[in-house]
Amino acid sequence: ATALREVSVEVPPMGDSITEGSVAAVVKGVGEAVQTDETVLQIETDKVTIDVKAPEGGVVQGLMVAEDDTVVVGQAVAVLKAGAEAAAA
């Protein structure tokens, strides 16, 4: 059995001189399963919309932000329980 561990989901670099944006949509809620590189939430800036993706598969354990919150590059926005699997849909 794989040991469960917490993995932080962070705001990725968003391009030249963009240091912050606002949470446009929370795509995956607490308790939902995500795959590696699956979008957890989206961030909007005045120039682009960025998908914040899961660094590995697991289950969303917690969200630290809500829609319309302002976030900065490198900020932790969610926590995954890596290696966990949600009940089959």
Secondary structure, 3 states (H helix, E strand, C coil): CCCCEEEEEECCCCCCCCCEEEEEEECCCCCCEECCCCEEEEEECCCCEEEEECCCCEEEEEECCCCCCEEECCCEEEEEEECCCCCCC
